[in-house]
């Protein structure tokens, strides 16, 4: 996935995240919406991490196409 495709994917995920966050029923968001929101948030973390990897590789003269998405468990454990 090149940088433009990655940005497009991030934009779609952000739009979905906004939609899910804006959904509220009488009892709040459904369990299905909450589960999907959690999955979208994890995927976004992976995509942002992949974008940072690609940029770092390019900055230091490596091939950005060698960057690989890391497992969710690894990405989720990073400190902000």
ChimeraX commands (.cxc) that place a marker at each C-alpha (Angstrom):
marker #1 position 0.00,0.00,0.00 radius 0.5
marker #1 position 1.56,3.32,-1.02 radius 0.5
marker #1 position 1.19,6.51,0.98 radius 0.5
marker #1 position -1.78,7.82,-1.04 radius 0.5
marker #1 position -3.67,4.55,-0.63 radius 0.5
marker #1 position -2.84,4.57,3.06 radius 0.5
marker #1 position -4.20,8.11,3.45 radius 0.5
marker #1 position -7.39,7.15,1.61 radius 0.5
marker #1 position -7.83,4.15,3.89 radius 0.5
marker #1 position -7.23,6.33,6.96 radius 0.5
marker #1 position -9.80,8.85,5.73 radius 0.5
marker #1 position -12.41,6.12,5.29 radius 0.5
marker #1 position -11.71,4.76,8.76 radius 0.5
marker #1 position -11.90,8.25,10.30 radius 0.5
marker #1 position -15.25,8.85,8.56 radius 0.5
marker #1 position -16.54,5.52,9.87 radius 0.5
marker #1 position -15.26,6.34,13.35 radius 0.5
marker #1 position -17.09,9.70,13.30 radius 0.5
marker #1 position -20.29,8.01,12.12 radius 0.5
marker #1 position -20.10,5.37,14.83 radius 0.5
marker #1 position -19.39,7.98,17.52 radius 0.5
marker #1 position -22.35,10.09,16.40 radius 0.5
marker #1 position -24.81,7.19,16.61 radius 0.5
marker #1 position -26.79,7.29,19.78 radius 0.5
marker #1 position -29.98,5.47,20.47 radius 0.5
marker #1 position -32.21,5.82,23.49 radius 0.5
marker #1 position -29.83,3.55,25.39 radius 0.5
marker #1 position -26.61,4.83,23.80 radius 0.5
marker #1 position -24.60,3.10,21.08 radius 0.5
marker #1 position -25.40,-0.52,20.38 radius 0.5
marker #1 position -23.00,-3.29,21.37 radius 0.5
marker #1 position -22.37,-3.91,17.67 radius 0.5
marker #1 position -21.45,-0.24,17.14 radius 0.5
marker #1 position -19.11,-0.31,20.14 radius 0.5
marker #1 position -17.39,-3.45,18.88 radius 0.5
marker #1 position -16.98,-1.99,15.41 radius 0.5
marker #1 position -15.70,1.28,16.88 radius 0.5
marker #1 position -13.04,-0.61,18.85 radius 0.5
marker #1 position -11.98,-2.47,15.69 radius 0.5
marker #1 position -11.82,0.77,13.68 radius 0.5
marker #1 position -9.72,2.46,16.39 radius 0.5
marker #1 position -7.26,-0.44,16.41 radius 0.5
marker #1 position -7.01,-0.44,12.62 radius 0.5
marker #1 position -6.42,3.32,12.64 radius 0.5
marker #1 position -3.58,2.88,15.12 radius 0.5
marker #1 position -2.03,0.31,12.79 radius 0.5
marker #1 position -2.40,2.58,9.77 radius 0.5
marker #1 position -0.86,5.60,11.53 radius 0.5
marker #1 position 2.01,3.38,12.71 radius 0.5
marker #1 position 2.54,2.10,9.17 radius 0.5
marker #1 position 2.58,5.66,7.85 radius 0.5
marker #1 position 5.20,6.65,10.45 radius 0.5
marker #1 position 7.29,3.61,9.51 radius 0.5
marker #1 position 7.11,4.47,5.81 radius 0.5
marker #1 position 8.17,8.05,6.45 radius 0.5
marker #1 position 11.03,7.01,8.72 radius 0.5
marker #1 position 12.32,4.53,6.14 radius 0.5
marker #1 position 12.17,7.17,3.40 radius 0.5
marker #1 position 13.92,9.72,5.62 radius 0.5
marker #1 position 16.83,7.37,6.26 radius 0.5
marker #1 position 17.19,6.16,2.67 radius 0.5
marker #1 position 15.39,2.83,3.04 radius 0.5
marker #1 position 12.55,1.62,0.82 radius 0.5
marker #1 position 9.23,2.71,2.35 radius 0.5
marker #1 position 7.55,-0.25,0.65 radius 0.5
marker #1 position 9.44,-2.52,3.06 radius 0.5
marker #1 position 7.33,-1.20,5.97 radius 0.5
marker #1 position 4.86,-3.73,7.33 radius 0.5
marker #1 position 1.78,-3.27,9.49 radius 0.5
marker #1 position 2.57,-4.40,13.00 radius 0.5
marker #1 position 0.23,-6.56,15.09 radius 0.5
marker #1 position -2.49,-4.69,17.00 radius 0.5
marker #1 position -1.10,-5.89,20.33 radius 0.5
marker #1 position 2.26,-4.32,19.54 radius 0.5
marker #1 position 0.85,-1.02,18.26 radius 0.5
marker #1 position -1.63,-0.72,21.14 radius 0.5
marker #1 position 1.15,-1.03,23.72 radius 0.5
marker #1 position 3.02,2.07,22.51 radius 0.5
marker #1 position 3.08,5.04,24.83 radius 0.5
marker #1 position 1.50,8.20,23.56 radius 0.5
marker link #1:1,2 radius 0.2
marker link #1:2,3 radius 0.2
marker link #1:3,4 radius 0.2
marker link #1:4,5 radius 0.2
marker link #1:5,6 radius 0.2
marker link #1:6,7 radius 0.2
marker link #1:7,8 radius 0.2
marker link #1:8,9 radius 0.2
marker link #1:9,10 radius 0.2
marker link #1:10,11 radius 0.2
marker link #1:11,12 radius 0.2
marker link #1:12,13 radius 0.2
marker link #1:13,14 radius 0.2
marker link #1:14,15 radius 0.2
marker link #1:15,16 radius 0.2
marker link #1:16,17 radius 0.2
marker link #1:17,18 radius 0.2
marker link #1:18,19 radius 0.2
marker link #1:19,20 radius 0.2
marker link #1:20,21 radius 0.2
marker link #1:21,22 radius 0.2
marker link #1:22,23 radius 0.2
marker link #1:23,24 radius 0.2
marker link #1:24,25 radius 0.2
marker link #1:25,26 radius 0.2
marker link #1:26,27 radius 0.2
marker link #1:27,28 radius 0.2
marker link #1:28,29 radius 0.2
marker link #1:29,30 radius 0.2
marker link #1:30,31 radius 0.2
marker link #1:31,32 radius 0.2
marker link #1:32,33 radius 0.2
marker link #1:33,34 radius 0.2
marker link #1:34,35 radius 0.2
marker link #1:35,36 radius 0.2
marker link #1:36,37 radius 0.2
marker link #1:37,38 radius 0.2
marker link #1:38,39 radius 0.2
marker link #1:39,40 radius 0.2
marker link #1:40,41 radius 0.2
marker link #1:41,42 radius 0.2
marker link #1:42,43 radius 0.2
marker link #1:43,44 radius 0.2
marker link #1:44,45 radius 0.2
marker link #1:45,46 radius 0.2
marker link #1:46,47 radius 0.2
marker link #1:47,48 radius 0.2
marker link #1:48,49 radius 0.2
marker link #1:49,50 radius 0.2
marker link #1:50,51 radius 0.2
marker link #1:51,52 radius 0.2
marker link #1:52,53 radius 0.2
marker link #1:53,54 radius 0.2
marker link #1:54,55 radius 0.2
marker link #1:55,56 radius 0.2
marker link #1:56,57 radius 0.2
marker link #1:57,58 radius 0.2
marker link #1:58,59 radius 0.2
marker link #1:59,60 radius 0.2
marker link #1:60,61 radius 0.2
marker link #1:61,62 radius 0.2
marker link #1:62,63 radius 0.2
marker link #1:63,64 radius 0.2
marker link #1:64,65 radius 0.2
marker link #1:65,66 radius 0.2
marker link #1:66,67 radius 0.2
marker link #1:67,68 radius 0.2
marker link #1:68,69 radius 0.2
marker link #1:69,70 radius 0.2
marker link #1:70,71 radius 0.2
marker link #1:71,72 radius 0.2
marker link #1:72,73 radius 0.2
marker link #1:73,74 radius 0.2
marker link #1:74,75 radius 0.2
marker link #1:75,76 radius 0.2
marker link #1:76,77 radius 0.2
marker link #1:77,78 radius 0.2
marker link #1:78,79 radius 0.2
marker link #1:79,80 radius 0.2
view
